[in-house]
Amino acid sequence: MKNLEEVTELLNSSMKKVVIVSHRSPDGDSIGSSLGLGHFLNSLGHEVQVLTPDPAPDFLSWMSGFDDMSNFEKGRAHCEKAIAAAEIIFCLDFNTLMRAASLEQPIRANKSATLINLDHHQDPEDFAHYQWSDTTASSTAEIVFQFAEEVKGEVFENKDFAACIYTGILTDTGSFRFSSTSAKTHQIAAKLLEMGVDQTFIHSKVYDSYSVDRLNLLGYALHEKLIVIDSLHTAIIALTEKELQQYNFRKGDTEGLVNYPLSIKEINLAILITQKDGKVKMSFRSKGDFAVNQLAAAHFSGGGHLNAAGGISQQDVPNTVQLLREILEDYAAELDY
């Protein structure tokens, strides 16, 4: 981060009203990094509020500070008031203010606040006064850990902070198996364990707290909705809103579902299509060097990382599947490796 000493001076001076904002459909890294940063800033004496555009998934509800978060869908007036009064606004885990969804305009309306962006996505927009953007980082949680260390001048040893950061890293690395996992990632994880993080407890809370409905949805998706296109080394799962409702869908129930098809031999691209509130969202995952962020950006108004990205379709679910089949023919050679 350029001018880190200015940020350090800002945070180590007088108490400030601080707002931390996550992206829409917040995930483990978004919430883990936000709550972790909140614990750190609270330790410096700041008045901190964590805001999300929409509710966070229940499997993260055990995290310290979760119940104190506010989301725009359930508390629009509160969120707008908090942002308007903020002296510092941290934007976490997104590279463009558009990802803040309903919180974007309130943020832009506050002309006096200092904006600080901490993120690991590619192609960051220059919307903040200060930006720590590291596309080699496994997660934004990893960046928050380093940020806290730099600002404090030493490792910030706090169990709640450590648990939140570990959760962010764990979820965004796919339990340390994605290619973004580096030696530095493991070194930070080791420091977090030394602080007393209970990795077995966290893993259980994140991955062993499924409802019966979620397991049934998983079974249905894999048995009935999995489309394998051998010639394109691609697998697609497409779920309509009606199908999700049949399994009493709750936010977070499809978390990680897109990764399952990648376990199939010679499948290099996996795509999950889901429909909710009439909107068709897409998740892309890949192996090797196939750039799903470029695919998502070129055709589905999306983006993300080399091997993990998201997008939006303007078609319904069946037509989105058909459109994908046509588009991916142009990528046949790239997918054959």
C-alpha atoms as one frame of an Amber mdcrd trajectory, in Angstrom:
protein
   0.000   0.000   0.000   1.314   3.410  -0.974   1.393   5.966   1.813   0.809
   3.320   4.463   2.423   5.630   6.997  -0.391   8.138   6.407  -3.005   5.470
   7.066  -1.111   4.347  10.168  -1.016   7.898  11.470  -4.719   8.323  10.736
  -5.669   5.168  12.624  -3.303   5.729  15.538  -4.449   9.277  16.194  -7.853
  10.221  17.590 -10.950   8.042  17.695 -12.791   7.902  14.378 -16.220   6.762
  13.250 -15.420   3.853  10.946 -17.637   1.845   8.645 -16.515  -1.439   7.076
 -18.394  -2.475   3.936 -18.504  -5.902   2.307 -19.669  -6.900  -1.158 -23.150
  -8.193  -2.000 -23.787 -11.876  -1.252 -21.007 -11.837   1.340 -18.980 -15.030
   1.728 -16.564 -16.380   4.309 -13.688 -14.153   3.224 -15.831 -11.036   3.006
 -17.301 -11.532   6.488 -14.132 -12.946   8.049 -11.988 -10.052   6.850 -14.643
  -7.465   7.782 -15.183  -8.767  11.301 -11.471  -9.352  11.785 -10.678  -5.776
  10.770 -13.496  -4.619  13.055 -11.898  -6.323  16.047  -8.550  -4.740  15.204
  -9.950  -1.235  14.799 -11.965  -1.573  18.005  -8.711  -2.344  19.806  -7.382
   1.011  18.580 -10.350   2.778  20.145 -12.393   3.478  17.019 -16.189   3.332
  16.787 -16.749   0.607  14.197 -19.782  -0.643  12.304 -19.746  -3.507   9.783
 -22.316  -3.223   6.995 -23.363  -5.613   4.240 -25.651  -5.006   1.255 -27.649
  -8.157   2.049 -27.672 -10.812   4.791 -24.648 -13.029   5.409 -25.100 -16.832
   5.402 -26.027 -18.515   8.671 -23.033 -20.853   8.708 -20.930 -17.830   9.706
 -23.239 -16.735  12.523 -20.949 -18.175  15.231 -18.286 -15.561  14.507 -17.659
 -12.875  17.113 -19.286  -9.645  15.957 -21.681 -11.305  13.512 -24.802 -10.279
  15.447 -23.648  -6.658  15.519 -23.491  -6.362  11.732 -26.214  -4.526   9.819
 -27.422  -5.177   6.298 -29.105  -2.763   3.913 -32.058  -5.042   3.140 -33.217
  -5.104   6.762 -31.953  -1.713   7.921 -31.674   0.771   5.080 -32.060   3.891
   7.240 -29.467   2.694   9.753 -26.925   1.830   7.036 -27.377   5.148   5.255
 -27.029   7.054   8.524 -23.887   5.127   9.514 -22.207   5.741   6.158 -23.157
   9.423   6.133 -21.568   9.885   9.569 -18.441   7.832   8.831 -15.032   9.512
   8.864 -13.312   6.422   7.453 -14.896   3.825   5.153 -13.108   0.524   4.561
 -14.143  -1.344   1.420 -13.225  -5.003   1.767 -12.996  -7.837  -0.728 -14.137
  -5.993  -3.849 -12.332  -4.116  -6.621 -15.138  -1.795  -7.749 -17.776   0.097
  -5.786 -20.453  -1.534  -7.919 -19.856  -4.700  -5.876 -21.133  -2.864  -2.812
 -24.536  -2.860  -4.535 -27.080  -0.878  -2.480 -24.290   0.657  -0.378 -22.513
   2.178  -3.381 -24.530   5.394  -3.622 -24.436   6.190   0.141 -20.649   5.731
   0.014 -20.299   8.029  -2.984 -22.540  10.594  -1.277 -20.136  10.938   1.671
 -17.558  13.302   0.175 -15.656  13.882   3.411 -14.863  10.301   4.432 -11.487
   8.703   3.779 -11.949   5.573   1.660  -9.568   2.650   2.154  -9.761  -0.419
  -0.077  -8.279  -3.790   0.934  -8.735  -6.429  -1.758  -7.166  -9.264  -3.741
  -9.207  -9.235  -6.959  -7.718  -8.402 -10.342  -8.206  -5.123 -12.212  -8.987
  -2.875  -9.224 -10.678   0.436  -9.926  -9.112   3.578  -8.513 -12.022   4.600
  -6.284 -10.348   4.836  -2.865  -7.959   7.337  -1.303  -5.750   4.464  -0.134
  -5.623   0.996  -1.626  -3.926  -2.260  -0.680  -4.496  -4.467  -3.692  -2.598
  -7.747  -3.914  -3.825 -10.214  -6.520  -1.319 -12.808  -5.301  -2.935 -12.950
  -1.863  -5.091 -15.977  -1.126  -7.828 -13.837   0.369  -8.680 -10.406   1.654
  -8.409 -11.885   5.156  -4.715 -12.521   4.477  -4.314  -8.866   3.519  -6.164
  -7.686   6.640  -3.763  -9.726   8.780  -0.773  -8.029   7.138  -2.462  -4.626
   7.311  -3.062  -4.967  11.054   0.548  -6.085  11.537   1.859  -3.054   9.633
  -0.371  -0.534  11.410   0.325  -1.952  14.873   4.000  -2.576  14.225   3.695
  -6.152  15.449   1.351  -9.109  15.231  -2.068  -8.267  16.641  -2.749 -11.117
  19.067  -6.481 -11.395  19.658  -8.442 -14.668  19.534 -11.583 -13.199  17.966
  -9.515 -11.459  15.303  -7.557 -14.657  14.660 -10.685 -16.814  14.288 -12.240
 -14.388  11.803  -9.081 -14.124   9.713  -8.572 -17.893   9.721 -12.159 -18.386
   8.534 -11.653 -15.946   5.673  -8.493 -17.715   4.557  -9.964 -21.204   5.014
 -13.033 -20.512   2.895 -11.355 -18.544   0.094  -8.618 -21.131  -0.377 -11.018
 -24.078  -0.407  -9.421 -25.407   2.775  -5.921 -24.467   1.524  -6.208 -26.400
  -1.752  -6.601 -23.627  -4.351  -3.595 -22.419  -6.342  -3.749 -19.035  -4.599
  -2.534 -20.717  -1.407   1.091 -19.709  -0.923   3.848 -20.250   1.600   2.883
 -16.887   3.090  -0.709 -18.131   3.478   0.472 -21.117   5.502   2.821 -18.933
   7.548  -0.059 -16.639   8.489  -2.261 -19.641   9.281   0.484 -20.950  11.552
   0.604 -17.630  13.416  -3.182 -17.734  13.834  -2.974 -21.252  15.273  -0.302
 -20.055  17.681  -2.787 -17.415  18.853  -5.162 -20.194  19.859  -7.380 -20.662
  16.825  -9.285 -23.943  17.047  -9.120 -25.067  13.419 -11.245 -28.177  14.054
 -14.039 -26.079  15.572 -13.972 -23.570  12.705 -13.916 -26.252  10.010 -16.874
 -27.963  11.658 -18.859 -24.727  11.913 -18.226 -23.892   8.268 -18.503 -27.315
   6.635 -20.381 -29.562   9.081 -23.442 -27.457   9.811 -25.605 -28.284   6.814
 -29.360 -28.611   7.086 -31.171 -31.673   5.725 -32.631 -29.447   3.008 -29.154
 -28.362   1.924 -27.936 -31.944   1.672 -31.030 -32.910  -0.297 -30.436 -29.968
  -2.627 -26.834 -31.084  -3.096 -27.986 -34.608  -3.951 -30.582 -33.311  -6.396
 -28.108 -30.951  -8.054 -25.499 -33.662  -8.592 -27.891 -36.468  -9.549 -30.484
 -34.632 -11.608 -28.976 -31.326 -12.751 -25.359 -32.081 -13.595 -24.599 -31.541
 -17.290 -21.253 -32.906 -18.448 -19.958 -31.738 -21.827 -17.039 -34.075 -22.452
 -15.917 -32.386 -25.672 -15.487 -29.100 -23.823 -14.154 -30.580 -20.557 -16.965
 -28.650 -18.865 -19.659 -29.428 -16.310 -22.682 -27.250 -15.607 -25.231 -27.273
 -12.793 -28.290 -25.090 -13.447 -30.972 -24.535 -10.812 -34.146 -22.534 -11.312
 -35.783 -20.512  -8.562 -38.595 -23.068  -8.377 -36.111 -25.890  -7.838 -34.345
 -23.982  -5.066 -37.666 -23.283  -3.373 -38.503 -26.993  -3.445 -35.584 -27.512
  -1.076 -36.402 -24.516   1.156 -33.340 -22.656  -0.103 -31.583 -20.424   2.385
 -28.675 -18.078   1.725 -25.446 -20.065   1.664 -27.040 -23.395   0.663 -25.231
 -23.434  -2.690 -21.898 -22.327  -1.202 -19.176 -24.591  -2.609 -21.537 -26.446
  -4.946 -19.701 -25.203  -8.034 -16.515 -26.950  -6.895 -17.969 -30.482  -6.954
 -17.861 -30.980 -10.748 -14.149 -30.128 -10.787 -13.538 -33.430  -9.009 -14.579
 -35.238 -12.210 -11.628 -36.521 -14.215 -10.779 -34.312 -17.222 -13.292 -31.617
 -16.269 -11.442 -28.290 -16.383 -14.362 -25.865 -16.115 -17.333 -25.953 -13.732
 -20.260 -23.522 -13.850 -23.118 -23.093 -11.410 -26.224 -21.215 -12.555 -28.842
 -20.213  -9.996 -31.958 -18.086 -10.180 -33.251 -16.021  -7.281 -35.726 -13.151
  -7.280 -35.772 -13.393 -11.051 -32.019 -12.815 -11.363 -29.759 -15.442 -12.898
 -26.336 -15.581 -11.265 -23.346 -17.585 -12.392 -20.284 -18.966 -10.626 -17.252
 -20.170 -12.569 -14.388 -22.369 -11.396 -11.503 -23.773 -13.397  -8.344 -25.816
 -13.193  -4.986 -24.802 -14.574  -4.603 -21.621 -16.584  -8.119 -21.273 -17.999
  -9.092 -17.702 -17.052 -12.711 -17.753 -15.916 -12.502 -14.079 -14.923 -11.963
 -13.198 -18.584 -14.807 -15.483 -19.669 -17.148 -13.903 -17.121 -16.117 -10.360
 -18.046 -16.435 -10.916 -21.786 -19.898 -12.457 -21.749 -21.640 -12.083 -18.389
 -20.767  -8.653 -16.927 -18.612 -10.369 -14.334 -15.078 -10.882 -13.143 -12.991
 -12.238 -10.316  -9.886 -14.397 -10.219  -8.122 -16.607 -12.745  -9.767 -19.778
 -11.405 -12.825 -18.353  -9.613 -15.238 -15.751 -10.933 -18.870 -14.734 -11.068
 -21.272 -13.168 -13.508 -24.884 -12.390 -14.333 -27.010 -13.612 -17.235 -29.784
 -11.613 -18.866 -31.428 -14.861 -20.033 -33.513 -17.368 -18.075 -31.833 -20.527
 -16.813 -32.458 -22.833 -19.831 -31.416 -20.159 -22.324 -28.327 -19.377 -20.242
 -27.273 -23.013 -20.489 -27.784 -22.948 -24.249 -25.882 -19.678 -24.558 -22.996
 -21.149 -22.593 -22.826 -24.166 -24.877 -22.513 -21.849 -27.870 -19.974 -19.512
 -26.262 -17.757 -22.296 -24.953 -17.307 -23.748 -28.431 -15.007 -20.795 -29.059
 -12.924 -21.850 -26.041 -12.692 -25.553 -26.944  -8.970 -25.474 -27.656  -8.188
 -23.597 -24.430 -10.218 -26.065 -22.365  -8.463 -29.113 -23.820  -5.392 -29.566
 -21.616
